Amino acid sequence: MFVIQKGKVEVFAETDGRETRLAVLGEGDFIGEMAVFEKEPRSATVRALGEVRAITVDKKNLLRRVSEDPTLAFRVIRTLSKRVRELNDEVARLR
């Protein structure tokens, strides 16, 4: 998992050689969180949009930080919920 400290990244999926932008994320956003919770192949690719500084957070450190500050887990879940809602809205628009 990575937390973006500076700059912006583009999150995209590739299907049949075609890229579809899923999101643009910036300072304070996190990426790669699914790898902390699942051992599945990645679902998207991330590309820097200019200079980016990010820190890595492995599962052990994430769990330690959550035990120190349980509100961190709530903030992560809230962000994941928001992303699911945005994807649901996008699917509905495509129908």
MOMOVEN-V596098 format. One record per helix or strand of 3 or more residues. SS is the DSSP state (helix for helix, strand for strand). FROM is the first residue (numbers start at 0). TO is the last residue. Records with the same first field share a line. If there is no record, write none. Layout:
BEGIN
SS: FROM-TO + FROM-TO
END
This chain:
BEGIN
strand: 1-5 + 8-14 + 17-24 + 44-47 + 52-55
helix: 32-36 + 58-67 + 70-93
END
